[in-house]
Amino acid sequence: MVIVFSYASLVFVIPMLKITSAKQLLQGFGVAALDYPMMDLRGVAVWCDAAKEGKNPATVPTWIHLPGESNPHPNFLMNYSPQVLLLGKLGLSESTIVKWGIGLSLLYGVSLWILCGPCSFPRAMLWALLICSPASVLVVERGNLDLLLFALLVGALLLRKHPWAEALMILAGAALKFFPFASFCAPWKEEKSGGRAATLAATLIFIIYLIALYSHLASIMGSLSGQFQSAFGCTTIADLLSHDGVLSGARKECFYIVSKVTALIGLGSCFLAGRYRTRSGGYAKVPERSWHAFFLAAPIMLGLFVLGPQMDYKWIFFLFMVPAGLDLIHSSCETEAIAAKAWFVCMALYSWWTFFSDEGSLRNALLKQGMMWIVMLLSTFLAGALWNRRISEKCPEN
């Protein structure tokens, strides 16, 4: 954490000394920084201010007032769940942007500290490498609410012995952005007292919630359609080729379908391979906390990958999978150990890709997406291996 703190201090101190701007400094580290920080949070704050005035930010255009600029910047129509407007009742507004940005960043830092837990120096260095990567820093630079969702999932991890409390934390995240609902895979598979009952109850509540939001779903689900810069997803290659003029019209739509089918078949095959290849024993000991953390995040990342383009800062949820991955590296099952090592290497390469390579090149952008495909396939293989381990621990005769 000392390295992480030093990195953060560097970003704040150097701009204050007028050596360079925070944007230029972050871009030098490979972060896709914008002219003004916390733009995602600014957008949400403007929605909250509009709602306080009785306007519907999902249908009425809103404007972001940037410091030092006389002309306001056009904001997106609200593409989040309407529940995000509750943050306005907690004090989020354009006038409190800096306070909220610092608060969310500190919350993210504390959540990372809890997730990492006590560890050896080599593991601490690996954590620092991942946490300081451009993909991880991007979420702080944008001030995205994924910082809050990350903290809620860490809270769910801490409350894993209390299924109903854990379900409440996951539901709170799913109310803001739908994808945290996939985390219910972890309490369901644990099969602890009340775990499945809490999951079923939460599922019913979430379905009712989605029905109530039916009119908003199209705009929410389509908000990132066509995103290809600083993004990942099984269809992002199609968007890259379309932007470069290689694909268009029916060919692009066909490529979309092929990409999704390929992703589903590939991920499913890797999951089954993970279960089959590690069934015969030679398991590394994976603590229950690491296992639970892995399955809080793995369904999220795999689901987002299949759904389509997602901003790179969602990479932070891979960090939940790191503890289990570190344990699998030491597995006496050679296939499992090699897969875990390859997963770490590819995940680190992807997270630091923009530090070494310019996304403006189609070749480099395609290579980056190829790296994420490898990460996702390996993630699914490890998920199969861990899923199988839980079955084997409960049913050794199988």
C-alpha positions as CSV (number, residue, x, y, z in Angstrom):
1,M,0.0,0.0,0.0
2,V,3.0,2.3,0.4
3,I,3.6,2.1,-3.3
4,V,0.0,2.8,-4.1
5,F,0.0,5.8,-1.7
6,S,3.2,7.1,-3.3
7,Y,1.7,6.8,-6.8
8,A,-1.4,8.7,-5.7
9,S,0.8,11.4,-4.0
10,L,2.8,11.8,-7.2
11,V,-0.4,12.4,-9.2
12,F,-1.5,15.1,-6.8
13,V,1.8,16.8,-6.0
14,I,3.4,17.2,-9.4
15,P,0.5,19.2,-10.9
16,M,0.5,21.4,-7.8
17,L,4.2,22.2,-8.5
18,K,3.2,23.3,-12.1
19,I,5.6,20.8,-13.6
20,T,2.8,19.3,-15.7
21,S,-0.9,18.8,-15.5
22,A,-2.6,15.9,-13.9
23,K,-4.0,14.9,-17.3
24,Q,-0.6,14.8,-19.0
25,L,0.9,13.0,-16.0
26,L,-1.8,10.3,-16.0
27,Q,-1.7,9.9,-19.8
28,G,2.1,9.4,-19.4
29,F,1.3,6.5,-17.2
30,G,-1.1,5.1,-19.8
31,V,-4.4,6.3,-18.2
32,A,-7.0,7.6,-20.7
33,A,-7.5,10.8,-18.7
34,L,-9.9,13.5,-19.9
35,D,-9.4,17.3,-19.7
36,Y,-11.3,17.4,-16.4
37,P,-11.2,14.6,-13.7
38,M,-14.3,12.9,-12.3
39,M,-16.4,13.4,-15.4
40,D,-18.6,10.4,-14.7
41,L,-19.3,11.7,-11.2
42,R,-20.0,15.2,-12.5
43,G,-22.6,13.7,-14.9
44,V,-24.4,11.9,-12.1
45,A,-24.2,15.0,-9.9
46,V,-25.9,17.1,-12.7
47,W,-28.6,14.4,-12.9
48,C,-29.2,14.7,-9.2
49,D,-29.4,18.5,-9.4
50,A,-31.9,18.3,-12.3
51,A,-34.1,15.8,-10.3
52,K,-34.1,18.2,-7.3
53,E,-35.6,20.8,-9.7
54,G,-38.3,18.4,-10.7
55,K,-36.8,17.5,-14.1
56,N,-36.3,14.0,-15.5
57,P,-32.6,13.7,-16.5
58,A,-33.5,10.6,-18.5
59,T,-35.5,12.7,-21.0
60,V,-34.4,16.3,-20.4
61,P,-30.9,17.4,-21.5
62,T,-28.6,18.5,-18.7
63,W,-25.3,20.4,-18.7
64,I,-22.1,20.1,-16.8
65,H,-20.5,23.3,-15.6
66,L,-16.7,22.8,-15.7
67,P,-14.3,25.0,-13.6
68,G,-12.8,27.8,-15.6
69,E,-15.2,27.5,-18.5
70,S,-18.0,29.8,-19.2
71,N,-19.9,27.5,-21.6
72,P,-21.5,24.4,-20.0
73,H,-20.6,20.9,-21.4
74,P,-23.5,18.8,-22.7
75,N,-24.2,15.8,-20.5
76,F,-25.5,12.4,-21.5
77,L,-29.2,11.6,-20.8
78,M,-29.4,9.5,-17.7
79,N,-28.5,5.9,-18.6
80,Y,-28.3,4.5,-15.0
81,S,-31.1,3.1,-12.8
82,P,-33.2,6.0,-11.4
83,Q,-32.1,4.8,-7.9
84,V,-28.8,6.7,-8.6
85,L,-30.7,9.9,-8.0
86,L,-30.9,8.9,-4.3
87,L,-27.3,10.0,-4.1
88,G,-28.6,13.5,-4.5
89,K,-30.4,13.1,-1.2
90,L,-27.1,12.1,0.4
91,G,-25.5,15.4,-0.7
92,L,-24.2,14.7,-4.2
93,S,-24.4,17.8,-6.4
94,E,-22.1,19.9,-8.6
95,S,-21.0,21.9,-5.6
96,T,-19.8,18.8,-3.7
97,I,-18.0,17.0,-6.6
98,V,-14.6,17.3,-5.1
99,K,-15.7,16.0,-1.7
100,W,-17.5,13.1,-3.2
101,G,-14.6,12.3,-5.5
102,I,-12.1,12.2,-2.6
103,G,-14.6,10.2,-0.5
104,L,-15.1,7.6,-3.2
105,S,-11.3,7.4,-3.8
106,L,-10.7,6.8,-0.1
107,L,-13.5,4.3,0.1
108,Y,-11.9,2.4,-2.9
109,G,-8.5,2.5,-1.1
110,V,-9.9,1.1,2.1
111,S,-11.8,-1.6,0.2
112,L,-8.5,-2.6,-1.6
113,W,-6.7,-2.8,1.8
114,I,-9.4,-5.1,3.2
115,L,-9.5,-7.2,0.0
116,C,-5.7,-7.6,0.0
117,G,-5.4,-8.5,3.7
118,P,-2.1,-9.6,5.2
119,C,0.3,-10.9,2.6
120,S,4.0,-11.5,1.9
121,F,6.2,-8.9,0.3
122,P,6.2,-10.6,-3.2
123,R,2.4,-10.8,-3.1
124,A,2.2,-7.1,-2.0
125,M,4.3,-6.1,-5.0
126,L,2.0,-8.0,-7.3
127,W,-1.0,-6.3,-5.7
128,A,0.7,-2.9,-6.2
129,L,1.5,-3.7,-9.9
130,L,-2.2,-4.5,-10.5
131,I,-3.7,-1.7,-8.4
132,C,-1.5,1.0,-10.0
133,S,-2.2,-0.2,-13.5
134,P,-3.9,2.3,-16.0
135,A,-7.1,0.2,-16.0
136,S,-7.4,0.4,-12.3
137,V,-6.5,4.1,-12.0
138,L,-8.9,5.0,-14.8
139,V,-11.9,4.3,-12.5
140,V,-10.6,6.9,-10.0
141,E,-9.8,9.4,-12.7
142,R,-13.4,9.2,-14.0
143,G,-14.9,9.1,-10.6
144,N,-17.2,6.3,-11.7
145,L,-19.7,4.8,-9.3
146,D,-18.0,1.4,-9.9
147,L,-15.9,2.6,-6.9
148,L,-19.0,2.4,-4.7
149,L,-20.0,-1.0,-6.2
150,F,-16.5,-2.3,-5.5
151,A,-16.9,-1.2,-1.8
152,L,-20.3,-2.8,-1.6
153,L,-19.0,-6.2,-2.9
154,V,-16.1,-6.0,-0.4
155,G,-18.8,-5.4,2.3
156,A,-20.6,-8.5,0.9
157,L,-17.4,-10.5,1.3
158,L,-17.0,-9.4,4.9
159,L,-20.6,-10.4,5.6
160,R,-20.4,-13.8,3.8
161,K,-21.1,-15.6,7.1
162,H,-24.4,-13.7,7.3
163,P,-26.3,-14.5,4.0
164,W,-29.2,-12.1,4.4
165,A,-26.8,-9.2,5.2
166,E,-24.6,-10.2,2.2
167,A,-27.7,-10.3,0.0
168,L,-28.6,-6.8,1.0
169,M,-25.1,-5.5,0.1
170,I,-25.3,-7.2,-3.4
171,L,-28.8,-5.9,-4.0
172,A,-27.8,-2.4,-3.1
173,G,-25.2,-2.6,-5.9
174,A,-27.6,-4.2,-8.3
175,A,-30.1,-1.4,-7.7
176,L,-27.5,1.2,-9.0
177,K,-26.1,-0.9,-11.8
178,F,-27.6,-4.2,-12.7
179,F,-24.5,-6.3,-13.1
180,P,-23.6,-6.9,-9.4
181,F,-26.6,-9.2,-9.3
182,A,-24.4,-11.9,-10.8
183,S,-22.5,-11.9,-7.5
184,F,-25.3,-14.0,-6.0
185,C,-23.5,-17.0,-7.6
186,A,-21.2,-17.0,-4.6
187,P,-23.7,-17.3,-1.7
188,W,-25.8,-19.7,-3.8
189,K,-23.0,-22.1,-4.3
190,E,-21.8,-21.9,-0.7
191,E,-25.0,-23.6,0.3
192,K,-24.8,-22.3,3.9
193,S,-27.7,-21.9,6.2
194,G,-30.0,-19.3,4.7
195,G,-27.7,-18.6,1.7
196,R,-30.0,-20.1,-1.0
197,A,-33.1,-18.7,0.7
198,A,-31.5,-15.2,0.7
199,T,-30.5,-15.6,-2.9
200,L,-34.0,-16.7,-4.0
201,A,-35.6,-13.8,-2.1
202,A,-33.2,-11.3,-3.6
203,T,-33.8,-12.7,-7.1
204,L,-37.6,-12.2,-6.6
205,I,-37.0,-8.6,-5.5
206,F,-34.7,-7.9,-8.4
207,I,-37.1,-9.3,-10.9
208,I,-39.9,-7.1,-9.5
209,Y,-37.4,-4.2,-9.6
210,L,-36.6,-4.8,-13.3
211,I,-40.3,-5.0,-14.2
212,A,-40.8,-1.6,-12.5
213,L,-38.0,-0.2,-14.6
214,Y,-39.1,-1.8,-17.8
215,S,-39.4,1.5,-19.7
216,H,-35.8,2.5,-18.8
217,L,-34.1,-0.8,-19.7
218,A,-33.6,-0.1,-23.4
219,S,-31.6,3.1,-22.7
220,I,-29.7,1.6,-19.8
221,M,-28.7,-1.6,-21.6
222,G,-27.7,0.3,-24.8
223,S,-25.7,3.1,-23.2
224,L,-22.3,1.6,-24.2
225,S,-23.3,0.3,-27.6
226,G,-20.5,0.9,-30.1
227,Q,-17.9,1.8,-27.4
228,F,-14.4,0.6,-28.5
229,Q,-11.9,2.9,-26.9
230,S,-10.6,1.9,-23.5
231,A,-13.2,-0.8,-23.6
232,F,-13.5,-4.6,-23.7
233,G,-16.2,-7.1,-24.7
234,C,-16.7,-10.0,-27.1
235,T,-18.1,-7.6,-29.7
236,T,-15.5,-4.9,-29.3
237,I,-13.5,-6.3,-32.2
238,A,-16.5,-5.8,-34.5
239,D,-16.8,-2.2,-33.3
240,L,-13.1,-1.6,-33.9
241,L,-13.3,-3.0,-37.4
242,S,-16.4,-1.0,-38.1
243,H,-14.8,2.2,-37.0
244,D,-11.8,1.5,-39.3
245,G,-14.2,0.9,-42.2
246,V,-13.6,-2.9,-42.5
247,L,-17.1,-3.9,-41.4
248,S,-20.4,-2.2,-42.0
249,G,-24.1,-3.0,-42.2
250,A,-25.1,-6.7,-42.4
251,R,-21.5,-7.9,-42.2
252,K,-21.1,-6.1,-38.8
253,E,-24.3,-7.5,-37.4
254,C,-23.2,-11.0,-38.5
255,F,-19.8,-10.5,-36.9
256,Y,-21.7,-9.5,-33.7
257,I,-23.7,-12.7,-33.6
258,V,-20.6,-14.8,-34.4
259,S,-18.6,-13.1,-31.7
260,K,-21.3,-13.8,-29.1
261,V,-21.8,-17.4,-30.1
262,T,-18.0,-18.0,-30.1
263,A,-17.7,-16.4,-26.7
264,L,-20.5,-18.6,-25.2
265,I,-19.1,-21.7,-26.7
266,G,-15.5,-20.9,-25.7
267,L,-16.3,-19.9,-22.2
268,G,-18.6,-22.9,-21.7
269,S,-15.9,-25.3,-23.0
270,C,-13.2,-23.8,-20.8
271,F,-15.5,-24.1,-17.7
272,L,-16.1,-27.8,-18.4
273,A,-12.4,-28.3,-19.1
274,G,-11.6,-26.7,-15.8
275,R,-13.9,-29.1,-14.0
276,Y,-12.7,-32.2,-15.9
277,R,-9.0,-31.6,-15.8
278,T,-8.8,-30.9,-12.1
279,R,-11.2,-33.6,-10.9
280,S,-8.5,-36.2,-10.2
281,G,-6.9,-34.4,-7.2
282,G,-3.7,-32.5,-6.7
283,Y,-5.5,-29.5,-5.4
284,A,-3.9,-26.4,-3.8
285,K,-5.6,-25.3,-0.6
286,V,-7.8,-22.3,-1.4
287,P,-9.2,-20.5,1.6
288,E,-13.0,-20.1,1.8
289,R,-12.6,-16.3,1.7
290,S,-10.6,-16.5,-1.5
291,W,-13.1,-18.8,-3.1
292,H,-16.0,-16.6,-2.1
293,A,-14.3,-13.5,-3.4
294,F,-13.5,-15.2,-6.7
295,F,-17.1,-16.1,-7.4
296,L,-18.4,-12.7,-6.3
297,A,-16.6,-11.2,-9.3
298,A,-16.1,-14.0,-11.9
299,P,-19.7,-14.1,-13.0
300,I,-19.8,-10.3,-13.3
301,M,-16.7,-10.1,-15.5
302,L,-17.7,-13.1,-17.7
303,G,-21.3,-11.8,-18.1
304,L,-20.1,-8.3,-19.0
305,F,-17.7,-9.7,-21.5
306,V,-20.5,-11.6,-23.3
307,L,-23.0,-8.7,-23.1
308,G,-20.8,-6.4,-25.1
309,P,-18.5,-3.3,-24.8
310,Q,-17.6,-2.3,-21.3
311,M,-15.2,0.5,-20.1
312,D,-11.8,-0.7,-19.1
313,Y,-12.3,0.5,-15.5
314,K,-14.6,-2.5,-14.8
315,W,-11.3,-4.4,-14.9
316,I,-11.1,-3.6,-11.1
317,F,-13.5,-6.4,-10.4
318,F,-10.8,-8.9,-11.5
319,L,-9.0,-7.9,-8.3
320,F,-11.5,-10.0,-6.3
321,M,-10.2,-13.0,-8.2
322,V,-6.5,-12.4,-7.3
323,P,-6.4,-14.2,-3.9
324,A,-7.7,-17.5,-5.3
325,G,-5.5,-17.1,-8.4
326,L,-2.4,-16.7,-6.1
327,D,-3.3,-19.9,-4.3
328,L,-3.8,-21.8,-7.6
329,I,-0.3,-20.9,-8.7
330,H,1.0,-23.3,-6.1
331,S,-1.3,-26.2,-7.0
332,S,0.3,-29.5,-7.5
333,C,-2.1,-30.0,-10.5
334,E,0.2,-28.8,-13.3
335,T,-2.6,-27.8,-15.6
336,E,-4.2,-25.7,-12.9
337,A,-0.9,-24.0,-11.9
338,I,0.0,-23.2,-15.5
339,A,-3.4,-21.7,-16.2
340,A,-3.2,-19.6,-13.0
341,K,0.2,-18.2,-14.0
342,A,-0.9,-17.5,-17.5
343,W,-4.0,-15.8,-16.2
344,F,-1.9,-13.4,-14.1
345,V,0.5,-12.6,-16.9
346,C,-2.2,-11.9,-19.4
347,M,-4.3,-9.9,-16.9
348,A,-1.3,-7.7,-16.0
349,L,-0.5,-7.2,-19.6
350,Y,-4.0,-6.1,-20.4
351,S,-4.2,-3.7,-17.5
352,W,-0.9,-2.1,-18.4
353,W,-1.4,-2.3,-22.2
354,T,-2.0,1.5,-22.7
355,F,1.2,2.3,-20.9
356,F,3.2,0.5,-23.6
357,S,0.9,0.8,-26.7
358,D,-1.2,3.4,-28.4
359,E,-4.9,2.3,-28.9
360,G,-5.0,4.6,-31.9
361,S,-3.4,1.8,-34.0
362,L,-5.9,-0.8,-35.2
363,R,-3.3,-3.6,-34.9
364,N,-2.5,-2.7,-31.2
365,A,-6.2,-2.4,-30.4
366,L,-6.9,-5.8,-31.9
367,L,-4.0,-7.3,-30.0
368,K,-5.4,-5.8,-26.8
369,Q,-8.8,-7.3,-27.4
370,G,-7.1,-10.7,-28.1
371,M,-5.4,-10.5,-24.8
372,M,-8.7,-9.9,-23.0
373,W,-10.2,-13.0,-24.8
374,I,-7.4,-15.0,-23.4
375,V,-7.9,-13.6,-19.9
376,M,-11.6,-14.4,-20.1
377,L,-11.1,-18.0,-21.3
378,L,-8.5,-18.6,-18.6
379,S,-10.8,-17.0,-16.0
380,T,-13.5,-19.5,-17.0
381,F,-11.1,-22.4,-16.8
382,L,-10.1,-21.4,-13.2
383,A,-13.8,-20.9,-12.3
384,G,-14.4,-24.5,-13.5
385,A,-11.5,-25.7,-11.4
386,L,-12.6,-23.9,-8.3
387,W,-16.2,-24.9,-8.8
388,N,-15.2,-28.5,-9.1
389,R,-13.0,-28.2,-6.0
390,R,-16.0,-27.2,-3.9
391,I,-18.0,-30.2,-5.2
392,S,-15.0,-32.5,-4.4
393,E,-14.6,-31.2,-0.9
394,K,-18.3,-31.8,-0.2
395,C,-18.5,-35.1,-2.0
396,P,-15.1,-36.7,-2.0
397,E,-16.5,-40.0,-3.3
398,N,-17.2,-38.3,-6.6
